[in-house]
Amino acid sequence: MPQTFVIVGAKLAGGAAAAALREESFDGPVILIGAEPHPPYERPPLSKEYLRGESSFAKALVRPPDFYRANGIETRLGVRVARVDPDEKIVALADGERLSYDKALIATGGRNRRLPIPGRELEGVIVEWPEGEEQPSDYWLSNLPEDERRERLGHACVPE
Ligand SMILES: Cc1cc2nc3c(=O)[nH]c(=O)nc-3n(C[C@H](O)[C@H](O)[C@H](O)COP(=O)(O)OP(=O)(O)OC[C@H]3O[C@@H](n4cnc5c(N)ncnc54)[C@H](O)[C@@H]3O)c2cc1C
């Protein structure tokens, strides 16, 4: 009986893990669940090449959008996991649906800490894009007119 692998979080870690499972010949069902509506993408380019208008959002994708279907990976995007029950081996979605799993990977990443300093609420100061934006890039670009000066404060884990 093939095992079912559920991955919670569909960004770099989740998308890469799903791809690696198939590349390493895992042949059971793989279900990739992510709260954002986009297929897995890498965030670093969004504050660099993409923000400068030098590369497309498509280039930030972990795999082409049709990779997942072509490789039998079920994607549930725009869907939030409410609870993981490791005793019953159940992932409960926010809409109440319950999915059984044999193995689960939690790849939900981290959230930015909001800097508690005056001015962070001003127009043009971007802390992060709101969850559920159509494209994270829309948020970054539509809020930053081309000729405006841009300063970036913190964020990168690995120096450029
Ligand atoms: C603009 C920007 C620039 C960056 N630049 C750099 C850089 O230059 N160098 C560097 O090393 N790092 C950089 N980082 C950090 C790097 O992008 C993160 O370390 C990386 O994205 C982590 O990937 P991840 O897949 O583990 O988690 P994330 O990218 O955080 O993805 C986790 C996903 O899980 C989803 N999720 C969370 N909870 C749930 C739930 N309950 N149900 C369903 N889905 C859920 C989230 O919505 C999210 O889509 C940058 C980050 C940002 C935002």
The ligand as an SDF file (V2000), in Angstrom:
LIG
                    3D

 53 58  0  0  0  0  0  0  0  0999 V2000
   11.5210   39.7310    0.4150 C   0  0  0  0  0  0  0  0  0  0  0  0
   12.3780   38.6530    1.0080 C   0  0  0  0  0  0  0  0  0  0  0  0
   13.7370   38.5650    0.6800 C   0  0  0  0  0  0  0  0  0  0  0  0
   14.5430   37.5650    1.2140 C   0  0  0  0  0  0  0  0  0  0  0  0
   15.8620   37.5050    0.8550 N   0  0  0  0  0  0  0  0  0  0  0  0
   16.6480   36.5190    1.3590 C   0  0  0  0  0  0  0  0  0  0  0  0
   18.0250   36.4110    0.9830 C   0  0  0  0  0  0  0  0  0  0  0  0
   18.5560   37.2090    0.2290 O   0  0  0  0  0  0  0  0  0  0  0  0
   18.7600   35.3980    1.5030 N   0  0  0  0  0  0  0  0  0  0  0  0
   18.2040   34.4630    2.3580 C   0  0  0  0  0  0  0  0  0  0  0  0
   18.8970   33.5520    2.7960 O   0  0  0  0  0  0  0  0  0  0  0  0
   16.8960   34.5630    2.7180 N   0  0  0  0  0  0  0  0  0  0  0  0
   16.1150   35.5480    2.2460 C   0  0  0  0  0  0  0  0  0  0  0  0
   14.8070   35.6390    2.6220 N   0  0  0  0  0  0  0  0  0  0  0  0
   14.2750   34.6310    3.5230 C   0  0  0  0  0  0  0  0  0  0  0  0
   13.8960   33.3960    2.7260 C   0  0  0  0  0  0  0  0  0  0  0  0
   13.0430   33.7680    1.6580 O   0  0  0  0  0  0  0  0  0  0  0  0
   13.2190   32.4340    3.6510 C   0  0  0  0  0  0  0  0  0  0  0  0
   14.1940   31.9400    4.5400 O   0  0  0  0  0  0  0  0  0  0  0  0
   12.5890   31.3050    2.8620 C   0  0  0  0  0  0  0  0  0  0  0  0
   11.5140   31.8380    2.1290 O   0  0  0  0  0  0  0  0  0  0  0  0
   12.0880   30.2310    3.7460 C   0  0  0  0  0  0  0  0  0  0  0  0
   11.4140   29.3100    2.9030 O   0  0  0  0  0  0  0  0  0  0  0  0
   10.3770   28.3270    3.5030 P   0  0  0  0  0  0  0  0  0  0  0  0
    9.7930   27.5560    2.3490 O   0  0  0  0  0  0  0  0  0  0  0  0
   10.9900   27.5620    4.6220 O   0  0  0  0  0  0  0  0  0  0  0  0
    9.2660   29.2370    4.1960 O   0  0  0  0  0  0  0  0  0  0  0  0
    8.3500   30.4400    3.6300 P   0  0  0  0  0  0  0  0  0  0  0  0
    8.9330   31.0390    2.3920 O   0  0  0  0  0  0  0  0  0  0  0  0
    8.0940   31.3370    4.8040 O   0  0  0  0  0  0  0  0  0  0  0  0
    7.0220   29.6840    3.2350 O   0  0  0  0  0  0  0  0  0  0  0  0
    6.1630   29.1020    4.1800 C   0  0  0  0  0  0  0  0  0  0  0  0
    4.8020   28.9980    3.5310 C   0  0  0  0  0  0  0  0  0  0  0  0
    3.9540   28.2770    4.4110 O   0  0  0  0  0  0  0  0  0  0  0  0
    2.6830   28.8850    4.3830 C   0  0  0  0  0  0  0  0  0  0  0  0
    1.9820   28.5610    5.6060 N   0  0  0  0  0  0  0  0  0  0  0  0
    2.2450   29.0190    6.8640 C   0  0  0  0  0  0  0  0  0  0  0  0
    1.3600   28.5120    7.7340 N   0  0  0  0  0  0  0  0  0  0  0  0
    0.5090   27.7470    6.9900 C   0  0  0  0  0  0  0  0  0  0  0  0
   -0.6450   26.9610    7.3210 C   0  0  0  0  0  0  0  0  0  0  0  0
   -1.1060   26.8690    8.5780 N   0  0  0  0  0  0  0  0  0  0  0  0
   -1.2980   26.3140    6.3280 N   0  0  0  0  0  0  0  0  0  0  0  0
   -0.8500   26.3960    5.0310 C   0  0  0  0  0  0  0  0  0  0  0  0
    0.2460   27.1150    4.6660 N   0  0  0  0  0  0  0  0  0  0  0  0
    0.9040   27.7810    5.6390 C   0  0  0  0  0  0  0  0  0  0  0  0
    2.9660   30.3930    4.2740 C   0  0  0  0  0  0  0  0  0  0  0  0
    1.8520   31.0720    3.7720 O   0  0  0  0  0  0  0  0  0  0  0  0
    4.1300   30.3780    3.2860 C   0  0  0  0  0  0  0  0  0  0  0  0
    3.6400   30.4360    1.9660 O   0  0  0  0  0  0  0  0  0  0  0  0
   13.9780   36.6390    2.1200 C   0  0  0  0  0  0  0  0  0  0  0  0
   12.6160   36.7250    2.4690 C   0  0  0  0  0  0  0  0  0  0  0  0
   11.8220   37.7170    1.9190 C   0  0  0  0  0  0  0  0  0  0  0  0
   10.3370   37.7950    2.3180 C   0  0  0  0  0  0  0  0  0  0  0  0
  1  2  1  0
  2  3  1  0
  2 52  2  0
  3  4  2  0
  4  5  1  0
  4 50  1  0
  5  6  2  0
  6  7  1  0
  6 13  1  0
  7  8  2  0
  7  9  1  0
  9 10  1  0
 10 11  2  0
 10 12  1  0
 12 13  2  0
 13 14  1  0
 14 15  1  0
 14 50  1  0
 15 16  1  0
 16 17  1  0
 16 18  1  0
 18 19  1  0
 18 20  1  0
 20 21  1  0
 20 22  1  0
 22 23  1  0
 23 24  1  0
 24 25  2  0
 24 26  1  0
 24 27  1  0
 27 28  1  0
 28 29  2  0
 28 30  1  0
 28 31  1  0
 31 32  1  0
 32 33  1  0
 33 34  1  0
 33 48  1  0
 34 35  1  0
 35 36  1  0
 35 46  1  0
 36 37  1  0
 36 45  1  0
 37 38  2  0
 38 39  1  0
 39 40  1  0
 39 45  2  0
 40 41  1  0
 40 42  2  0
 42 43  1  0
 43 44  2  0
 44 45  1  0
 46 47  1  0
 46 48  1  0
 48 49  1  0
 50 51  2  0
 51 52  1  0
 52 53  1  0
M  END
$$$$
